[in-house]
Amino acid sequence: MIERAQQILKKQKLIFLFCLVAFVFGLGVFFLMANMGHRQAVVSNQHVSLPGDKVDYQEIWMTQLEGQNKKIEAQNQILEQKLVYLQDLLVDQKRRVQDDEIEKSDLKKELFKLKQELKDITLKSEQRIETPRFQSETVTNQQVESESSSFSFNLDPFSSPNHNSDHEDAKVHLRSPLTQICMEVDKATSQKKKAEPIDGKIFAGTTVKALLVSSVDAVCGVFSNSDPVPVKLRIIDNGHLPKYLTAQLKGGLVIGSAFGNISNERVYIRLERMSLFTPKGEGIEMEVAGYVSGEDGRFGLRGLVIDKSTKMIKNAAFSGFLSGTGQILQSAVSKRPSDSWNNYTAVGRDMLKQGAADGAGNAFDMLADYYIRRAEQVQPVLQVNAGRVVDITFTHGTSLGDLHVKEQIKSCRESARRKS
């Protein structure tokens, strides 16, 4: 028991010592950690040299400014050169304009002088044309004898040798230079070639260019003249007359009546009315008489023939053929003898066949008549498309605003018939 108690005490002592040592070791570690936390960080003052530390930013900025200044100076020099060049160009242009103005003024003066000379020449030529072409100058007998003595031949080869006739024909016709007269007449006529407008009237024979505005489907029937088709044309040129005269008709609208002729495949257009408009907006309407000619210069316009009656005629012929076959069947059934005495009587089936053949023949006859009537109604048509340029010729003169031209034409024709 004592030994056990001693062993227990030893164990307790060992445990106590171990705990004490552990406590002391823990305190030491704690104090060491506390001292390490309160120490300050030591900063080293060692300086590391870098490549960027040697760069001077002020010098860089100065170099950039110098480069920009050089660029600006170069641009300014270029602009100055351009300004100098433009100034030189302006000066040259001003000089050229002044030279041109001087030349124009000189040319105007020369033209004015030439116009005056031409006027004088035309006046002289008109005076010479009004007077006899070859002016006569009286020459005395002494001058004639002196001229005849100076020349070895006689002035008049057809004159008689008698001196009395020479005394009677004392007047000698001196001819002016032919070339000079021809040149003067040409100059005078060249000035008269200017187109002069005529207002207030349209003369017979006036020709103008016109544009076909509306298309035409002209019927080519027997009585197509009595029922024409309306047509619209627009005048695109002034009227032309002899002596270089013009009629101010450009821009006018013309209404005409068209009918076709299947024999030569042409559409004829007669003029009915025309409307003109002034620049102020005033309108003038009048009756006109004339015709239209095509691009080939012939009377009328060539058109495209469209005929739909052939189909109707084919149907009528086919219906007539079928009606003929029905009549043949009807005659075959009726001519079959029914007894020994050759009596032709239809009984039973023959009656049905005869009735069917008779009805079919009559139906096809009526159908053929229907198609024939339709073919008579369908007439050939001549088509003329719009946009063609044609020539309008006025056959009777009229004044602007006259609405009784057709009546005047009728009265003139009636009076001519009565005289004949």
C-alpha positions in Angstrom: 0.0 0.0 0.0 2.8 2.3 0.9 4.6 1.5 -2.4 1.4 2.3 -4.3 1.0 5.6 -2.5 4.6 6.4 -3.3 4.2 5.6 -7.0 1.0 7.7 -7.1 2.9 10.7 -5.5 5.7 10.3 -8.0 3.3 10.3 -10.9 1.6 13.4 -9.4 4.9 15.2 -9.1 5.9 14.3 -12.6 2.6 15.6 -13.9 3.0 18.8 -11.9 6.5 19.3 -13.2 5.4 18.7 -16.8 2.5 21.2 -16.4 4.9 23.8 -14.9 7.4 23.3 -17.7 4.6 23.6 -20.3 3.3 26.8 -18.6 6.7 28.4 -18.5 7.3 27.4 -22.2 3.9 28.9 -23.2 4.7 32.2 -21.3 8.0 32.4 -23.1 6.4 31.9 -26.5 3.8 34.5 -25.7 6.3 37.1 -24.7 8.3 36.4 -27.8 5.3 36.9 -30.1 4.4 40.1 -28.4 7.8 41.5 -28.9 7.8 40.6 -32.6 4.5 42.5 -33.2 5.8 45.8 -31.6 8.9 46.0 -33.8 8.8 48.7 -36.5 9.5 47.9 -40.2 12.9 49.0 -41.3 12.8 51.1 -44.5 15.9 50.9 -46.7 17.0 54.2 -48.3 18.8 52.5 -51.2 18.0 54.3 -54.6 17.7 52.2 -57.8 18.7 54.1 -61.0 16.3 53.6 -63.9 16.5 54.6 -67.7 13.4 56.8 -67.3 15.0 58.9 -64.5 17.4 60.5 -67.1 14.6 61.7 -69.4 13.8 65.4 -69.3 10.1 66.0 -70.1 10.6 69.7 -70.6 13.0 69.0 -73.4 10.6 66.6 -75.0 7.8 69.2 -74.9 10.1 71.8 -76.4 11.1 69.5 -79.2 7.5 68.8 -80.0 6.7 72.5 -80.0 9.5 73.1 -82.4 8.3 70.4 -84.7 4.8 71.8 -84.7 6.1 75.3 -85.4 8.1 74.0 -88.3 5.0 72.3 -89.8 3.0 75.4 -89.3 5.7 77.5 -91.0 5.8 75.1 -93.9 2.0 75.3 -94.3 2.1 79.1 -94.1 4.7 79.2 -96.9 2.6 76.9 -99.1 -0.5 79.1 -98.4 1.5 82.2 -99.2 2.6 80.7 -102.5 -0.9 79.7 -103.3 -2.1 83.3 -102.5 0.5 84.7 -104.8 -0.4 82.3 -107.6 -4.1 83.2 -107.2 -3.3 86.9 -107.2 -1.3 86.4 -110.4 -4.3 84.5 -111.9 -6.7 87.2 -110.9 -4.5 89.8 -112.5 -4.1 87.8 -115.7 -7.9 87.3 -115.8 -8.5 91.0 -115.3 -6.1 91.8 -118.1 -7.7 89.2 -120.4 -11.2 90.6 -119.5 -10.0 94.1 -120.3 -8.4 92.9 -123.6 -11.6 91.1 -124.5 -13.7 94.1 -123.7 -11.4 96.2 -125.9 -11.7 93.6 -128.7 -15.4 93.5 -128.3 -15.7 97.3 -128.4 -13.5 97.3 -131.6 -15.6 94.5 -133.1 -18.8 96.4 -132.3 -17.4 99.5 -133.9 -16.4 97.5 -137.0 -19.7 95.8 -137.1 -21.5 99.1 -136.8 -19.4 100.4 -139.7 -20.1 97.3 -141.8 -23.8 97.6 -141.1 -23.8 101.2 -142.2 -21.9 100.2 -145.3 -24.4 97.3 -146.0 -27.3 99.7 -145.5 -25.7 102.1 -148.0 -25.1 99.3 -150.4 -28.6 98.0 -150.1 -30.1 101.4 -150.6 -27.9 101.9 -153.7 -28.9 98.4 -155.0 -32.6 99.0 -154.4 -32.3 102.3 -156.3 -30.5 100.7 -159.1 -33.0 97.8 -159.2 -35.9 100.3 -159.3 -34.4 102.2 -162.1 -33.6 100.5 -165.4 -30.9 98.0 -165.1 -28.7 99.6 -167.7 -28.6 103.3 -167.3 -28.5 105.4 -170.6 -26.1 108.2 -170.9 -26.3 110.6 -173.7 -23.1 111.1 -175.6 -22.5 113.7 -178.2 -21.6 112.9 -181.7 -18.1 114.3 -181.2 -17.4 112.0 -178.4 -18.7 109.0 -180.4 -16.5 110.0 -183.3 -13.5 110.4 -181.1 -14.1 107.0 -179.5 -14.6 105.4 -183.0 -11.4 107.0 -184.2 -9.4 105.8 -181.3 -10.5 102.2 -182.0 -10.1 100.3 -185.2 -13.5 98.6 -185.0 -17.1 99.9 -184.8 -18.9 100.1 -181.5 -22.0 98.6 -182.9 -21.2 95.7 -185.3 -24.9 95.6 -186.5 -25.2 99.3 -187.3 -25.6 100.4 -190.9 -22.9 102.5 -192.6 -25.3 105.5 -193.0 -24.4 108.4 -190.8 -28.0 109.5 -190.5 -28.8 106.4 -188.4 -25.7 107.2 -186.3 -27.0 110.7 -185.8 -30.4 109.4 -184.9 -29.0 106.8 -182.4 -26.8 109.3 -180.7 -27.5 107.7 -177.3 -25.1 104.9 -176.4 -26.0 102.5 -173.6 -23.2 102.0 -171.2 -23.4 98.8 -169.1 -22.3 98.9 -165.5 -20.1 96.1 -164.2 -22.1 92.9 -164.0 -20.2 91.4 -161.1 -20.7 94.4 -159.0 -24.5 94.4 -159.6 -24.7 90.6 -158.8 -22.8 91.1 -155.6 -25.0 93.9 -154.5 -28.1 92.0 -155.2 -26.8 89.0 -153.3 -26.1 91.2 -150.3 -29.5 92.6 -150.4 -31.2 89.2 -150.7 -29.0 87.8 -147.9 -30.5 90.4 -145.5 -34.0 89.7 -146.7 -33.6 86.0 -145.8 -34.5 86.6 -142.2 -37.8 84.9 -141.1 -40.5 87.4 -140.5 -43.5 86.3 -138.5 -47.0 87.0 -139.8 -49.7 87.6 -137.1 -53.4 87.3 -137.5 -53.8 85.0 -140.5 -52.9 81.6 -141.8 -52.4 81.4 -145.6 -53.2 78.5 -147.8 -50.3 76.2 -148.3 -48.8 76.8 -144.9 -46.9 73.7 -143.7 -46.1 72.8 -140.1 -44.6 69.8 -138.3 -47.0 68.2 -135.8 -46.9 65.3 -133.3 -49.7 62.7 -133.3 -50.8 62.7 -129.7 -53.7 60.1 -129.9 -53.6 56.7 -131.5 -56.1 56.0 -134.3 -58.2 52.9 -135.1 -59.7 54.0 -138.4 -62.6 51.9 -139.7 -62.3 50.8 -143.4 -65.9 50.3 -144.2 -68.0 51.5 -147.2 -69.5 54.4 -145.3 -66.5 55.2 -143.1 -66.2 58.7 -144.5 -69.5 59.6 -142.9 -68.4 58.4 -139.5 -64.8 59.4 -139.0 -62.7 58.9 -135.8 -61.4 62.0 -133.9 -57.7 62.6 -133.8 -55.5 65.0 -131.7 -52.3 66.6 -133.0 -49.9 69.0 -131.4 -47.9 71.5 -133.6 -44.2 71.5 -132.8 -42.9 74.0 -135.3 -43.9 77.4 -136.8 -45.5 77.5 -140.2 -43.3 78.0 -143.2 -44.2 80.2 -146.1 -42.5 81.6 -149.2 -40.1 84.6 -149.0 -38.8 83.2 -145.6 -42.0 84.1 -143.8 -43.3 82.2 -140.8 -46.7 81.8 -139.0 -46.6 81.6 -135.2 -48.4 78.3 -134.7 -46.0 76.4 -132.4 -47.7 74.8 -129.5 -51.2 74.8 -131.0 -53.6 71.8 -130.7 -55.4 70.5 -133.8 -58.5 68.2 -133.8 -59.0 66.2 -136.9 -61.2 63.4 -138.3 -59.7 60.2 -139.6 -61.0 57.4 -141.8 -59.2 54.5 -143.4 -58.8 53.1 -146.9 -58.1 49.4 -147.1 -57.0 49.5 -150.7 -53.7 51.4 -150.0 -53.6 50.7 -146.2 -53.5 54.4 -145.4 -55.4 56.6 -142.8 -56.6 60.0 -144.1 -56.9 62.8 -141.6 -58.9 66.0 -142.2 -58.4 69.1 -140.0 -61.5 70.4 -138.1 -60.5 72.8 -135.4 -57.3 74.4 -134.0 -56.6 76.1 -130.6 -53.8 78.5 -130.0 -52.6 80.0 -126.7 -50.6 83.2 -126.3 -47.9 83.7 -123.7 -50.3 85.8 -121.7 -52.7 82.8 -121.4 -55.2 84.0 -123.9 -56.8 81.2 -126.1 -57.9 81.4 -129.7 -60.1 78.8 -131.3 -60.8 78.6 -135.0 -61.9 76.3 -137.8 -59.2 75.1 -140.2 -59.1 73.1 -143.4 -56.2 70.9 -144.4 -54.8 67.5 -144.6 -52.0 65.4 -143.0 -49.2 63.7 -144.8 -46.9 61.0 -143.4 -43.1 60.6 -143.1 -42.9 59.5 -146.7 -44.5 62.8 -147.9 -47.7 61.1 -149.2 -51.2 62.0 -148.4 -52.3 60.1 -145.3 -50.5 57.8 -142.8 -49.7 54.2 -143.4 -51.3 52.0 -140.8 -51.4 48.3 -139.7 -54.4 46.3 -141.0 -56.3 44.3 -138.4 -59.1 42.2 -139.8 -61.1 39.8 -137.5 -63.8 38.9 -140.1 -61.8 35.8 -141.3 -62.8 33.8 -138.3 -66.5 34.6 -138.8 -66.2 33.7 -142.5 -64.7 30.3 -141.5 -67.5 29.6 -139.1 -70.1 30.6 -141.7 -68.5 28.3 -144.3 -68.3 25.4 -141.8 -72.0 25.9 -140.8 -73.0 26.0 -144.5 -71.1 22.7 -145.0 -73.0 21.1 -142.1 -76.3 22.4 -143.4 -75.5 20.8 -146.8 -74.8 17.4 -145.2 -78.1 17.6 -143.3 -80.0 18.2 -146.6 -78.1 15.3 -148.2 -79.2 13.0 -145.3 -82.8 14.3 -145.5 -83.0 13.5 -149.3 -81.5 10.0 -148.8 -84.1 9.1 -146.2 -87.1 10.5 -148.2 -86.1 8.7 -151.4 -86.1 5.2 -149.9 -89.2 3.2 -151.3 -91.4 1.6 -148.6 -93.6 -0.8 -150.8 -93.5 -2.6 -154.1 -95.3 0.3 -155.8 -92.4 2.6 -155.1 -94.4 4.8 -152.8 -92.1 7.1 -150.7 -93.7 7.2 -147.3 -91.6 7.6 -144.1 -92.6 5.3 -141.3 -91.0 4.7 -137.8 -87.3 5.2 -137.8 -87.2 6.8 -141.2 -89.5 9.6 -139.8 -87.1 10.2 -136.9 -84.1 10.3 -139.2 -85.8 12.6 -141.6 -86.9 15.0 -138.8 -83.4 15.0 -137.3 -81.8 15.7 -140.7 -84.3 18.5 -141.4 -83.8 20.1 -138.0 -80.0 19.9 -138.2 -80.0 21.4 -141.7 -82.3 24.3 -140.7 -80.2 25.0 -137.6 -77.0 25.1 -139.5 -78.6 27.3 -142.1 -79.5 29.8 -139.4 -76.1 29.5 -137.9 -74.4 30.3 -141.2 -76.7 33.3 -141.7 -75.7 34.5 -138.2 -72.0 34.3 -138.9 -72.4 36.0 -142.3 -74.2 38.9 -140.6 -71.5 39.1 -137.9 -68.8 39.1 -140.6 -70.6 42.0 -142.3 -70.6 43.9 -139.0 -66.9 43.3 -138.3 -65.0 45.6 -140.6 -61.2 45.8 -141.0 -59.4 48.5 -139.0 -56.2 50.4 -139.7 -54.1 51.1 -136.6 -51.8 54.1 -136.3 -49.8 54.5 -133.1 -49.2 57.8 -131.3 -45.9 59.6 -131.3 -45.4 59.9 -135.1 -44.2 63.2 -136.5 -46.4 64.3 -139.5 -46.8 67.3 -141.7 -49.9 69.4 -141.6 -50.8 71.5 -144.7 -53.6 74.1 -144.6 -55.6 74.1 -147.9 -57.6 77.3 -147.3 -56.5 80.5 -145.7 -58.2 81.7 -142.5 -57.8 84.5 -140.0 -57.3 83.8 -136.3 -60.6 83.2 -134.5 -62.6 82.5 -137.6 -65.3 79.8 -137.0 -67.0 79.8 -140.4 -64.3 78.4 -142.7 -66.3 75.3 -143.7 -69.3 77.4 -144.6 -67.1 79.7 -146.8 -65.6 76.6 -148.5 -69.1 75.2 -149.2 -70.3 78.5 -150.6 -67.3 78.8 -152.8 -67.8 75.2 -154.1 -71.5 75.9 -154.8 -70.8 79.1 -156.6 -68.2 77.2 -158.7 -70.7 74.5 -159.6 -73.3 77.0 -160.6 -70.8 78.8 -162.9 -69.8 75.5 -164.5 
